[in-house]
Amino acid sequence: DIVMTQSPDSLAVSLGERATINCKSSQSLLSNNKNYLGWFQRKPGQPPKPLIYWASSRNSGVPDRFSGSGSGTDFTLTISSLQAEDVAVYYCQQYYSTPITFGQGTRLEIK
Amino acid sequence: EALLVESGGGLVQPGGSLRLSCAASGFTFSSNWMAWVRQAPGKGLEWVANINHDGSEEYYVDSLKGRFTISRDNAKNTLYLQMNGLRAEDTAVYHCARGFATDLWGQGTQVTVSS
């Protein structure tokens, strides 16, 4: 199974500042020039919201302050200017192979 | 608008069974892989199972093989999860989701296993 490890487990960032969440996979997620990696935002009482797919493509309707980067085994989700509504738990997910696996989550709060 | 709506959750005793349903609308259900993902209280997201577009391929997380069965009825645009031999550790919110990349999620249905 591919193990996904996120860092940090929690993060406090001031409004307007940059937030960076890292995700490392136990094996490469790169195939046919695509990284099988997604990012999700989870707020209480809501289903996970897909933010990023193929490691760096933003889903429709996702603000452009959210960006994904990385390749192979190391990936990053960046929120360029933190807004109050971005408080949530963020998960990375690999869909390279079954079992599909998620990172343990990173809790993002306002400092 | 693409939408997934789960139903069928509830309170069940240990060893009992439940069948969850997920009604899809607003997209071509029969062309998509579908999945079930769960989240237990205080825990992270756990993928449960996937099924291909016509139901001929199924994949499960190893720990649930033999107890849970994923299926679909493309004529009814509905995904199912049959859960047998339920245990306390199966208590979770169960979401259906579209595709391997899970690009669309339902709100989820609560399953509580307790005596």
Contacts between the chains, C-beta under 8 A, distances in Angstrom:
chain1	res1	chain2	res2	distance
A	36	B	100	7.8
A	36	B	101	7.8
A	38	B	101	5.5
A	38	B	102	7.2
A	38	B	103	7.9
A	40	B	45	7.6
A	40	B	102	7.9
A	42	B	45	7.7
A	46	B	107	7.8
A	47	B	95	5.7
A	47	B	105	4.0
A	47	B	106	6.3
A	47	B	107	5.5
A	47	B	108	5.9
A	48	B	37	7.9
A	48	B	45	6.6
A	48	B	95	7.5
A	48	B	102	7.6
A	48	B	105	5.5
A	49	B	105	7.7
A	50	B	101	7.6
A	50	B	102	6.8
A	50	B	103	5.1
A	50	B	104	7.6
A	50	B	105	7.5
A	53	B	101	5.2
A	53	B	103	6.5
A	59	B	103	7.0
A	91	B	44	6.8
A	91	B	45	5.7
A	93	B	45	7.5
A	93	B	101	8.0
A	93	B	102	6.9
A	95	B	100	4.2
A	95	B	101	5.0
A	95	B	102	7.4
A	98	B	50	6.5
A	98	B	59	4.3
A	99	B	47	5.8
A	99	B	59	7.4
A	99	B	60	8.0
A	99	B	61	4.9
A	99	B	62	7.1
A	100	B	35	7.3
A	100	B	47	4.1
A	100	B	50	7.2
A	100	B	100	6.6
A	100	B	102	7.7
A	101	B	47	6.8
A	102	B	44	5.9
A	102	B	45	4.4
A	102	B	46	7.3
A	102	B	47	7.1
A	103	B	44	7.5
A	104	B	44	5.2
A	105	B	44	4.9
A	105	B	45	7.6
